Amino acid sequence: MLRRMACRVADLVTAPQVLEGQGWDDYGLIDCGHGRKLERYGKYRFIRPEGQALWSPRLAEWQADGEFVPGSDEDGGGRWQFDGPVPRDGWPLLRGQGDDAVRFTAQCTPFRHRGFFPDMAPVWDWMGAQLVGRTDASTLNLFGYTGVGTLSLSAHGSVTHVDASKKSVAQARANAALSGMESRPVRWIVDDAGKFAAREVRRGRRYDGIILDPPKFGRGPEGEVWRLEEHLPGLIADCRQLLDENSRFLFLTVYAVRMSSLAIAGLLDEAFAGLPGRIEHGDLAVREDGPNGRLLPTAIFARWCRDEVSGG
């Protein structure tokens, strides 16, 4: 109580929200149900497991170019089965229009992913709204993967992209070249996210915004072990020190964990003591194509933004 009386603090909104993504020309959720989902990626269609699709599919039959068949290990494993010619090295997709349109390569990865996360599209839009009118912002993308979010942020200024996977960072740089954005001010860094953030704190660095999408479990480039429940609080504490009262946002997404969005919002509420603004939380979800499309939840999120009305 004394802490909240002594300084302005971000307001924690306890009611959860849904951050809804919808399809675009090169992506869409066609149907889902019975623990699977059917999606379109450009001209190709794929079936993947989806544990949160508890209901029945809308369509009687699914036609797809490939399906990921999971293994017996519930923590991973499985393989792709193809019913048509799918480029193994991937194919280009597009999101957006004009000079800031992002082009990137989609492909069938061994981990059933497509080389990007389409449910993050409304997150990229929300971050852009927080930086509208800015071309001098400095932002940080931790666990940056293949860089689609980084390239979206680069429209507003310099971006530091960090991922422990050399392969992912190489793909991110290739996506920048594919988008014609290789000259934009992006630092591409292969490093352990936690170690990098701690060094940035010691350097006295500051950012206008931070996005982080940590895995449940992972390893850094030198074998560092990441466990979400164990290491996330320390990483959030470091991220807080990289932001100040003039910063605009932090966006945290969490996948595949038995955890409430209110739990990670509570973590932000504690860490962001002293900063004005608003802390919100809820589900990321993708809406099926067509009329009366259902919402498929995919992840939980918590976010802080400087403005009292954050939108999105």
N, C-alpha and C positions, 0 to 999 in steps of 0.2 A: 504494500500500500504506500509506504513512504517513497519507494522508487517511482511510482506512478504520479505522486503528487509533486515530486521534485523536478520533473522534466516532461517535455512533450514526448509522447510515445505513440507508436503506430497502433491503431485500433484493430483488434482481432475480431473479425466477423465470424461468429461461430456457425452460422447456417452454411452448409456446403453449397457449392455451385457446380454447374455442368458447363465445361468449356467445349463447345460442340464444333466438330469439324464436318465439312461436307465435301463431296467429291468435286473434282474439276475435270477439264478435258482429258488429262492424262492419268487420272486416278479415280476410282470409285469403289465403294463397298456395295456389291450387287445384292448379296443375300447372306444371311447367317442363321445358324441354328444347329441343334444337336451337336454342339461342341466344335463346330467348324465355321469357316467363313469363306465366301467366294468374292474375290476382288479382281478389278481390272487395272492393269498397269500398261498404259498405252494400248497396243492392239492385242496384248496377251492377257489371259485369265488364269488365275491360280486359286487353289484351295489350300488353306492352312488350318491347323488346329486353333481353336479359340474356346478356352474353358468357360468364358463368361457368357457364351451364347447358349443359354439354358433352354430357350424356347424352340419351336419348330421352324424350319425354313419356310419361306413364302412360296418358293418355286418347287415344283414337283421333281425337276431334274436339273442338274448342274452340268454344264459343258465347260471344260477347262483344258488349258494346255499343259498343266502340270499340277501335281499335288504333293505336299510334304507329308510323309507318313511318319509319325513319331515312333521312337523306339520304346522299349519297355522301361527305360529309366525315366522317371517323372521329372528329373532335373535337367533333362536334355537328351540329345541323341535323335536319330532318325535319318531319313534320306528322301530325296526328291524322286518322284516318278513322273515321267513326261509322256504325254499323249500327242505331242506335236513338236515341230522344230523350234526350240527356244535357244537364242544365242547364249552360250555358256559364259561369254565374257561381258554380257549385259547389253542393254539398249538404252538410248537416251530418252529422258522425260523432261517435261517443261512445266514450271509453275510460275505464274505471274505474267506481266506484260511489260513491254517497253524496255528501257535500258536496265531496269532492275530485275528483269525476268531471270530466274535461276534455272539453269539446265544441269542435269545430273544423270548419272548412270544407275539404272536399276538392274539387279541381277539376282539369281537364285543362290543365296549364300548357304553354307553348310549348317547354319544355325536357324534356318527357315525364314530369316529376314530377307528384305528386298533391297538392302543397301541404303534405306532411309525409312523414317517412321512417319507415315502420312497423317497420323493423329496429331503430330506436332505442328501441322500447318496453322491452326488458330493461335498457337503459342507464338509462332513467328510473326503473325499479324499483330498480336497484342503487344509484343515488344516494339514493333515498328510504331504503333500508336503512342507508346510512351516516349518515343524519340522523334515524333513528328516535327519536321522543320529543322532538325539537327543534321549537320554534316560533319561536326567536329567531336562527336561522342566517342568515348573509349569504352569498349565492352569486352567481356571475358566469357568465352564458351568453354566450360570444363566438361570433359567426356564428350568432346565435340563430334566424334564419329566421322561421317563422310562429308561434313561441312555445309549441308544445305541451310541450316540455321545461321551459320557463320556468314555465308554469302548474303543471306537476307539482311543480317545486321550491318554488313559492310556498306550498305547504302547510306548509313548514318555516321560513318567515321571509321576509325581504326578498330580492329578486332584482334584479340589474342585467342587463338584456337589451340586447345590442349587435349591430347589423347595419348594414352599409353601404347596404342597400337601403331606401329610404323606403317603397316598396310593401310589402316584407316586414314591416317594423315596423308599418305600418298594419294589415296582415292579422293580425298577432299581437295587436294591441290589439282588433281585432274579435273574435278568438277568445276573448279574456278576457271581453268583454261577453257573447258567446254562452254562455260557461260560468258567467256570474254572478260572475265574479272580478275585475271592473273596479276594485273597491275594495281589492284586495290590494296589498301594498307592493312594486310593481314599478316600476323606473325604465326607461322605454322610450327608448333612445338610438340615433339614426342617426349612425354614426361609423365610421371605419376602425378595425378591431379592434386592429391593432398600435399605432396612435397612441393609442387610448384606454388600452390596457394600460400603455403607457409613462407616460402622464400619471398614471394611478393609482399607479404606483410612486413618482413624484415627490411625489404627495400623501401618501404614507405609508399608503395604504389596505391593509386586510387582509380576506381572505375565508375562509369556512369550506370552500368548495368551488368548483371551476371546471370547467365543461364547455366544450370548444371543438371545433368541427366545421369546420375550414378547407377551402376548396376547393383544387383543384389550381392554378387560376388565377382571379384576380378583380380587380375595381377598386373602390376606395373612393369615397365620395360626391364627392370632389374630384379624381377621376381617379387616385388612388394605385394603383399596380400591386402585386398580390400574386402571388408565385410560391412555391409550397409549399417546394421544396427550398432556396430561397434565404432565405426569411424565417421559416420555422418555428422554427429554433433560437433566434433572438432573441426571438420571441414566448414560447416556453417559458421562456426565462431570465427574462423579465419576470413571467410567471405565477408562477414559483417565488418571486419576491420579494413577491408578494401573498399567499403562504401562509406559515404558521409551524407549529411543532410541535403546536399545538392544532387546526390545520385538519384536515379530514376526508378530502378527496379532490381529485384532478384526473382528468378523463376526456377523452382525445383520440381522435377518430375520423378516419380518412383514407380517402377514396374514390378510385377510378379512377387509381391510380398504380402504377408498377412498383417496389414497395418492400415489404420484409418488415416484419411487425409487430415483429420483434426489433430492427430499425433504429430505429424510433421509441421502443421501450422503452429502447434504449441511450441515446437522447437524454434521456429522463427520468432514467435512472440517473445521468448526468453532472450534470444540472441540479439534482437533488434531493439532492445530497450534503449531509449534515448533518441531514436529517429522518428520523425513524424511520418504520417502516411497511413497505410491500410494493409492489413494482412488478410488474405483470402485463401480458401482451399476448396477442394472438391474433386470431381472426376474429369478426366479427359474422355471424350466419347466421339465416335464417328457415326454419322447418320447414313442409313442405307439410301441408295439411289431411288428416285421415283417418288410418287405420292405416298403419303403415310409411311415413309421409311422409318424404321425403328432405330433407336440409339443403342450402339454397342459400346459399353465402357471398356477402356483399354488400360488406364493408369490412374494414379492419384497425383494431385499436385498441391503445392502451396506456393504462394507468391506474395512478395512485398512490393508496393509501389509508392512513390512519393506523393502522388495526387490522392486526394480523398475519394475521388470518383475514378475508378480504374478502368471501367468499361470491359467489354469482351465477354 
